């Protein structure tokens, strides 16, 4: 198996994660070809049928590319705008197919994230162990494949010195807003989509929100400027952790995360990252680690080492291909 056709809903220039996947295949000796499918986030509750013409075009575009290039594998990253039958057509060409989703494949919290044709793939990879077990119960060939980080992008930058005590990088939701609103006594800095729209200008949290971009090459810079980076999982992470966990640690940034059971399978808690279980514990841990720099730095260094050793994008692609081969 050498030629891999990869399809995702963003251009290579738009997504560091997609760039990392393509680069990992290339470094491992494969010949990756990238094809973007049309992607648009619909409002919660709006069904994919509203996008039927575009979704139909996505499937046709991928089918024609597979038919022309004859790859050994078609790997779709998410694929929420493919209609039923799209992948089945490709399988009839004798090409193996796989899906890797780092969102809720069932669309419980956002229906638009649902992969309506997930059962058509030969292999279904999910970042959440709960989703994997659910897929297996439905008879699918499902496997666990967590998020990761690209250490070529997310890395320590010695020329950048920490200047923010506590940072959060991630999209706005009401649960996150409620937690961060209780940290106003700290030097708190927030970046991410939806915060300026979602938080009222009269809110005491509003002055803590940055207007500057926080994605792409800007994110590693912000992480390197942070003494403590907070991670607050959204509801879809049941038995999983998100990209931010690995990206922050890869930058040798001290990570303070809300507890998720899956973190214990990936890291040594209190040695490579630290978890909180309620708001009072979160405040106590922030105060403690701001006042104990040496211990904070030791944990950050150990976390970075664990990412480099076991949790880069290359590790994930190796695992994916080992499963297929």
QUIZIUR-V634505 format. One record per backbone hydrogen bond with DSSP energy under -0.5 kcal/mol. CO is the residue of the C=O (numbers start at 0). NH is the residue of the N-H. If there is no record, write none. Layout:
BEGIN
<<CO & NH> <CO & NH>>
END
This chain:
BEGIN
<<1 & 3> <1 & 30> <2 & 71> <2 & 72> <3 & 5> <3 & 32> <4 & 74> <5 & 34> <6 & 76> <7 & 36> <10 & 13> <10 & 14> <13 & 15> <14 & 18> <15 & 19> <16 & 20> <17 & 21> <18 & 22> <19 & 23> <20 & 24> <21 & 25> <22 & 26> <23 & 27> <24 & 29> <25 & 28> <29 & 31> <30 & 3> <32 & 5> <34 & 7> <39 & 41> <42 & 45> <46 & 49> <47 & 50> <48 & 51> <50 & 54> <51 & 55> <52 & 56> <53 & 57> <54 & 58> <55 & 59> <56 & 60> <57 & 61> <58 & 62> <59 & 63> <60 & 64> <61 & 65> <62 & 66> <63 & 67> <64 & 68> <65 & 69> <71 & 95> <72 & 4> <72 & 74> <73 & 75> <73 & 97> <74 & 6> <74 & 76> <75 & 77> <75 & 99> <76 & 78> <78 & 81> <82 & 85> <84 & 88> <85 & 89> <86 & 90> <87 & 91> <89 & 92> <89 & 94> <90 & 93> <95 & 73> <96 & 121> <96 & 122> <97 & 75> <98 & 124> <99 & 77> <100 & 126> <102 & 104> <103 & 106> <104 & 114> <109 & 112> <110 & 113> <113 & 115> <114 & 117> <116 & 119> <117 & 120> <122 & 98> <123 & 142> <124 & 100> <125 & 144> <127 & 131> <128 & 132> <129 & 133> <130 & 134> <131 & 135> <132 & 136> <133 & 137> <134 & 139> <135 & 138> <139 & 141> <140 & 123> <142 & 125> <148 & 150> <148 & 312> <149 & 152> <149 & 153> <152 & 154> <155 & 157> <156 & 159> <158 & 160> <163 & 226> <164 & 227> <165 & 188> <166 & 229> <167 & 190> <172 & 176> <173 & 177> <174 & 178> <175 & 179> <176 & 180> <178 & 181> <179 & 182> <182 & 185> <185 & 187> <186 & 165> <188 & 167> <189 & 209> <190 & 169> <191 & 194> <192 & 171> <193 & 197> <194 & 198> <199 & 202> <202 & 205> <204 & 207> <205 & 208> <207 & 189> <214 & 217> <215 & 218> <215 & 219> <216 & 220> <217 & 221> <218 & 222> <219 & 223> <220 & 224> <221 & 224> <222 & 225> <224 & 162> <224 & 163> <227 & 166> <227 & 229> <228 & 255> <229 & 168> <230 & 232> <230 & 257> <233 & 236> <235 & 237> <238 & 128> <240 & 146> <241 & 244> <241 & 245> <242 & 246> <243 & 247> <244 & 248> <245 & 249> <246 & 250> <247 & 250> <247 & 252> <248 & 251> <253 & 228> <253 & 255> <254 & 256> <254 & 273> <255 & 230> <256 & 275> <259 & 262> <259 & 263> <260 & 263> <261 & 264> <261 & 265> <262 & 265> <262 & 266> <266 & 268> <267 & 270> <267 & 271> <267 & 272> <272 & 269> <272 & 271> <273 & 256> <275 & 258> <277 & 281> <278 & 282> <279 & 283> <280 & 284> <281 & 285> <282 & 286> <283 & 287> <284 & 288> <285 & 289> <286 & 290> <291 & 295> <292 & 296> <293 & 297> <294 & 298> <295 & 299> <296 & 300> <297 & 301> <298 & 302> <299 & 303> <300 & 304> <301 & 305> <302 & 306> <303 & 307> <304 & 308> <305 & 309> <305 & 310> <306 & 310> <310 & 148> <311 & 315> <312 & 316> <313 & 317> <314 & 318> <315 & 319> <316 & 320> <317 & 321> <318 & 322> <319 & 323> <320 & 324>>
END
